[in-house]
């Protein structure tokens, strides 16, 4: 049996105490997640985070730090995900940009508004990434090294 983790990126985008979240359909229900997705072939982690954020929210962002690297096995399907989570600041919104399939839309929520709805989280990593960001977990983007 071949075990292969899925590499994903996520972006914690904060503006004046509110966080940019994506409402999306997953397993037949509407859930909240950070802008997040899978790393594509021949793409850097930083490129993936910028692309996924734009495709899922319509926002251009500037990555400012790495907030954490997480290993998570989804109880619903047993798939293991390695999530690299970035911190970012919003730059420009493109409200007319079509969003990825399955995306209902972007929302700006406070930490407390998000915490009050655990049944709506895509996974427990959604709040964990926000809490790590709020706790000051910030690592230099140079932690992410391109291949030689």
N, C-alpha and C positions, 0 to 999 in steps of 0.2 A: 504494500500500500504506500503510495506516494503522498507525503504530507507537505503541503505548500501553503505558507501564510500569504494572505493578501495584503499588499502594501497600499495604504491609504494616506491621504493628507486631509487635514481639517484646518480651519482658520477661525480663530476667536477675534472678531472685529468688535471693538468697543468704541462708543461715542457717547460721552456725557452720561456714563452710568448705564447705558443700554447696550445690549448685545445683538448683533445681526444674526438671526437664525433663519433657517429654511424650514418652511412647512412643506412636507412631502408625503407621498403615499408610500407605505412600506407594509407588506404583508396585509394589504387590504384596509389599512387604517392611516389616518392623518397623524403624522408625528413631527416633532421638532428635532433638528440636528444643526450643528454648525454647517456652514458651507463645506462640503467634504466630498471626496470621491477617490477613485482608484488612480494610481500612477499609470500613465500610458507608456508604451514602448518609446525609447529614445527621448524621454522627457525627464528633466530634473525635478526633484521634489519641490523646489521653489516655483518652477514653471507650472507644475500640477496644481499647487495651492492657488496661484493667481488665476489660472484657467477655471478651476472648479468654482471659485468664488464668483467670478464673472458669469459663468454659465448658469449658476443656480440662483443668483441674486440680482444680477444686472449691475453690480458694483465693481468698479476698479478699486483696488486697495494697495497699500504699501505695506509689505511685510516688515515687521520691526524686530521680531525675536522668535525663537523656538520656545514654546511653553512646556513641551514634554513629548516623550516618545512612549507609547502605550502598547501593550500586548493584551488583546481582548478576544476571548472565544465567545461567539454569539450562542446563547442557549437555544435559540430557535432553529439553528441549522448546524451547529458544531463547527462552523468555519472560524479559523483564527485570523484576526486582522492585526497588523502592525500599523498603528496610527501615529503619524508625525503631525503634531499640532503646532501651528504657528500663531503668533499674535500679529495683528495688523490694525492699521488705521484706515478709515474710509477716505477715498479721494473724490470719486465722481460716480454718480448714479446714472445709468442708462435705462430709463423707465420703459422705453419701447423695445428693448432687446428681448427677443423670445427666450424663455427659460427652458432648461432641460425638461425632457419628458418625465412626468411624475411629480414635478415641482408644482405645488399650489401657489407658493409665493414667499417673498421675504417678509420677516417681521422683526421689529426692534423690541426686545423685552429686557426688563431689569432682571437681575439675578433672582430676586424674590418672586417675580412673576413666573420665571422658569421653574424655580424650585417648587412652586405650588402645584405644578402639573406633572408629577413623575410618570403618570400613565401616558403622557404624550411624548416622552423622550424616546428617541430612536434606540439609545442605549444609555447606561449609566455614565458613559464617557462624556455625554453632553454637559452635564452639570460638573463633572470632575474637571474638565478642561477649563470651564469658567472659573471654578474655585481655585484651580492652580494659578490661573492668570491673576485673579484677585489677590492671591497670597504672594504675588511678586515673582513667580517662577518665570524667569526670562533668561534665555541663553542666547549668546550671539549667533546670528545667522551663519557665521563662519564655521559653526559646528557642523553644518551641512556641507560636505565636500564633494565637488564634482569628480567624476572619474578622470584619471590622468590621460 
